[in-house]
Amino acid sequence: MDRTQKKATFFALLAAVLYAVNAPVSKLLLRQVPATVMAALLYLGAGAGVFLMGAAQRAAGREKQERPLTRKELPYTVGMVALDIAAPIFLMVGLTRTTAANASLLNNFEIVATSIIALVVFREAISKRLWLAIALVTASSLLLSFEDMSSLSFSWGSLFVLLACVCWGFENNCTRMLSSKDPMEIVVIKGFGSGLGSLVIALALGERLPGALLCLCALALGFVAYGLSIYFYIYAQRHLGAAKTSTYYAAAPFVGAGLSMVIFWEAPSGTYIAALVIMLAGTYFAATDGKE
C-alpha cells in the first residue's frame, strides 16, 4: 500500500469514527425532536459548518485549487441530494423503533448495498475476498433484523435502517462520480439541498422545529457526523473507489454501538453478540482485501 493509499485509508477510517457518533446522539435528541426535522437539521448543520470552514480557509489565504462541479455532473448531483433526503429520514424513523446499538451495526449493510450497486450499475471490480465480506455482513444484518429468533418477529425499525442503507448505497456511488471535484462544494450542496428538502417534507407532515438549544445541538451533530465525515469520505473515494471506501467505513457501526451501550446502558443480547462476531469477520476480510 503506497503513501496515497494509506492517506486515503486514514481518511476513510476518520470519516467512519466521526459518523459513529450519529446514532447514539441522534437517539437522545429524537426524544424531543421529530424524526424528519432531525434529518433536516443534520444535513443543514453539515452544509452550514463546511461552508463556514471554507470561508475561514479563504480568509486565511489557504484556499485549495479544487475543480468545481459542472453541468456534466448534474445528474449525479441531483441523485445525491434526492437520496440524501430519503436516507436520513428512514434512519431517524428506524431509530425510533429499534435500539441505537442495533441501528449502528445495521448501518454496515451500506457496504453490501454500495458494493452491489458499484458492480451492477457502475461496473466497479469487486474481488472474491470482498464478496466474502459482503456475504458475512449480509448474514449479520439479517440476524439483527429479527427481534425474537424463536418466533421470527421482524423489526420494522431494522427495516427502515436497511432502507436507509440502500439509499446511501446508491448515494455513495453518485458521490463517487463527483469525488474528483471540490469536496467542500459537494458537502455544501449536499447539506443545504438535502437539508432544505427534508425540512419542507417535515413541515408538510406537520412536524415543528424544536427550541433553539436543541436546534443548535442537532446542527452541531450534523457538522461533525455528516459534514466532516462526508468531507473525508469523498477524499478517500478518490483513491479507493466506492466499494472499498465503504468497507473501511464499517468501523463506524462498531464505534457507534459501543457508544450506544455506554450512553443508554443497553445490555447486549445473545443474538447481538453473534451478529457482532459475524460482522467483525466480514469487516476483517473487507479491510484486508487486496493484501497478500
N, C-alpha and C positions, 0 to 999 in steps of 0.2 A: 504494500500500500504506500503510494508516494505521499509527499507532503500535502498536496492539494486534496487528495482523498481523505487524509487524516483530518485536515481542517474541516472538510465538508461533513465528515462523520461527527466531529465535535459539535458543529452547528446543529446537526440533526438531533443529537442527544440533548443539547442545551434547549432546543425547541420543545423536546418531549418533557423535560423537567419543568419548564415554565408552564406548559399546558396542564401538567399534572394537578396544579392547584385548583383547576376549574371545577371539577365535580364536587369535591367536599365543600368548598367555599360557596359555590352556587347553591348547593342544597341548603346551606344555612340561610342564604338570602331569600331563597324561594319560600321560606316560611312567611315572608311579608311582601314579596314581590311576585306579581303574576308571571307565569311561565313565558309568554310571548314578549312581554315588556322586558323581562330579564334577558332574553335572547337579543333584543334590540339594543339594550344598554351595553351589553358585552361588545358587540361589534362597533357601536358608536364610540366606546372607550378606546377600542383598538385604532380606529381611524383618527380620532382626535389626538390620541397620545403620540402616534407615529408622525402625524402632521406637525405637531409641536416639536418633536425630536428633530425632524428635518429642518424646520425653521431655525432651531438653535444651531444646528450644524452650519447652515448657510450664513447665519450671523457671525459665527466664529471663523468663517472663511475656509471651512473644511468640507465643502460640497464635493461629492464624488461624481465622476463622469460616468453616469449610467445612461443607457439608451432608453428613451421614453416609449410608452406604448403608442402604437399606430392603428390606423383603421383596419389593417390586416388582422390584428389580434382581437377585433371587436367581438366576433362570435364566442371566443373563449372567455373574454372579459364578461360578457353578458351571462354566459353559462355559470361562470364562477360566482357572480353576485346572486343569481337566482338560487343556486344550490346552497349558498351560504345563508340564504333567508330560511330555507326549509330545514336544513340540518340542525341548527341550534334550537329551533322550536321543537323538533322531535326529541332532542336530547333533554331539554328542560321539562317537557311533558313526561318523558321517561323517568327522570329523576324524582318526580313527584309520586311515582308508582313503584319504585324499587329502591334498594339501598344504594348509597353513594359508592360503596365498595364494589358491588356487583356492576354498577354502571361504569366504574373506572376500568374494570377488567374487560367488560364487553366492548369497550372502545377499541380493543385490539382487533375486532372484526373489520375495522377500517383497513387493516393490512390486506385481508382477503379481498375485500371489495376493490381496493386500489390496484392490486396486482392483477386480478382477473380482467378488470376494465383496461388496464395498461396493455395486457396481452391481446385481448379480443378486439378492442377498439383502436388502440394506438400502436399496436404491433411492437410492443417493447419486449425484449427477450427475457425469459424467466428460467432459471436453472432448476434442475431436479431437486437440489437441496432446498431452494426457496419454495418449491411446490410442497415438500415435506413439511416445512414450517407453516405454510398456509393450511395444510390439512390438520395439523395439530391445533392451530389457533381456531379453526372452524369447529373442531370437536369440543374444545374448551368453551367456546361461545355458546354452542348448543346445550352443553351441560349446565351452564349458568342461566340459560333461558327458562329452565323449569324450576319452580319454587319447591315442589314436592315430587321427587323422582318416583315415589311409590304410587302416586296417583296421576303423574304426568300433568299436573296443573300448570298451564302455560302462564308465564308472567307477561302481562301486557306492557308493563314498564320496560322489560327487556326488549320486547318487540320494537318499541319506539326508539330505544337506544340503537338497535340494529339498523332501523330505517335511517337514523342519523348517519350511521357509518357508511351506508350505501351512498347517501347523498355526498358525503365527504370523499368517498372513493372516486366518484365522478369529478368532484370539485378539485381533488388533488391532481388529477390528470389534466384538467383545464389549466390549473395553475402551472403545471409542468411545462405547458406550451408557452407560458409567459415568463419563465424563470430567467431568461437571458436579459430581460428588461429590468428597469429600476424597481427593486423590491419595495422601497418606500412608497412609490406611486401605486404599486399593486395593492399594498396593505391599506392605503388611504382610500382608494376606490372601493376595495372590498369592504372596508369598515363602514364608510358612510353609505354606500349603496345598499349593503345588506342590512345595516342598522336602521336606516330610514324605511326600507321596505318592510322589515319586521315590525317597526313602530306603527306604520299605517295599518297592518293586519291586526296588531294588538288593540288599537283604538276602535277598529271596526268590530272587533269581538266584544267590545265593552270594557276592556281592561283599562285600569287607570294607573298613572305614574305614582310611585311611592314618594315618601318625603325626600328632601334634599340630601340628607345624610346617606340614606340607602341608595339613592341615585349615584352619588359620588363613589360609594363603595363598589357598586356594580361597574361603573365606568373604569375605576382603577383596576379591578379584576380583569376587565376586558383588555386594557392596555397590556397587562403582564401576560395573561393566559392566552390571549388571541393575538394582540398586536405584535409584541416582541417575539412570541412563539412563531407566528406566520413569517415574520421578517427573516428569522434564522432558517426556517424550514425552506423558504424559497432559495436562499443561498445554497443550502445542501442539495436541493434538487438539480441545480445546475450541473453538478459533477457526479451525482449518484443515481439520478433518474427517479421516477415516481415510485416504483415498486420498492427499490432498495431503501429510499429515504423513509418510506412508511414502516419498514421493518425495524429500523433503528428507533423510530417514533414509538415502538412498542414498549419502551421503557416507561412512558407516561402513565399507563394504567396501573402499573405496579407501585409507582410512587404515589399516585392518587389513591389507590386502595389502602396503602399504609397510612396516609394522612386521614382518610375517612375513618379508619378503625380507631385512631387516636382521638379525633375530634368527637365522634359520635359513640365511642365505646361499643362498636358493632362487633360482637364476638363472631369469628368465622365459623361457618358450618362445615361438616364433612364434605359436602358437595363443593363448597367454595375452595377448600384446601386441594381437593382432587383437580378441580379446574385450574387452580393456580399452578400446580405441578406440571400439568399438560401444557399450559400456556408458556411456562418458563422454558420447557423443552423446545417449543416452537420458536420462541424468541432467540434461543441459543442458535438453532440451525439457520435462522434468518440473519442473525448478526455475523455468523461465520461463513456465510455464503461467499464463494469466490476465493476462500483461503485454502491452501494446500493442507 
